Amino acid sequence: MTDSRLRISDNDGVTLVEFVDRNILDEANIQAINEEITAEIDSADIPKILISFSNVDHLSSAALGALITINNKIREKKGQLHLANIDPQIYEVFVITRLNKLFNIHETTDEARAAFNG
Amino acid sequence: MSDSRTHIEGASGIDLAYDRVKVSALIDQILAKAERNAFGASSLFAVRLAIEEAITNAFEHGHQGLDPATTVHIEYAVTENEIQVAVQDQGPGFSPEALPDPTLSENLAKPSGRGVMLMRAYMTDVDFNDAGNRVKLRYIRPAQ
């Protein structure tokens, strides 16, 4: 088993996910991240996931694809996904792809936490 | 085959199998040359992203169904005002014009199909050869 590429913690029913790596580009790494977050989604009745990108400098379209897959799984379970702490250069990638319209994106994890309903 | 659209004059070239460490080392090498030519952080971000997308496309889509050891050929040239990178796979090629627009509302929740549009968004020019198995990325230093 490989080392986790994520730091995962629970606080008031919200699962905070942070990345160990600064670059989320490698297909195998992205697959591992996807599986680890999917396990969190599967273990929750109604998943509430907050993903912080505070350490992240680069991500690829494959990483965006993994985020979309995660978002789709959370929606299937009527859960909520919020994203926070996205570097301006990476946020531009979300804007170019219009994924800023798909995801709930906040400047800080505190703002994101406040946005969870229920 | 490279053609007039995707040829890079005076390029350095390397054949790479999919080995993440070697791929990252090559990208770092290209970006280090760009940095020595005083390309700024936003340029380096753009070029790294586009190269990553081109190489991922080559291995993931171009080589789909081929022996995993099949190599991709990468050429690059960095000059004072321009960074050029070509990535060529050994697959049958594809038609970039046939790709659906990933920014349409009906495609937003689809997990794939954004690589080429990101290359086009960040590069000055993105050209494919006729076969569709070689892409050339060209980035010109932005005006100050």
Interface residues (C-beta under 8 A of the other chain):
Chain A: L25 D26 E27 A28 H58 S60 S61 A62 L64 G65 A66 I68 T69 N71 N72 Q89 V93 I96 T97 R98 L99 K101 L102
Chain B: R20 S24 S42 F45 R48 L49 E52 E53 T56 E60 P102 T103 L108 A109 K110 P111 S112 R114 G115 M117 L118 A121
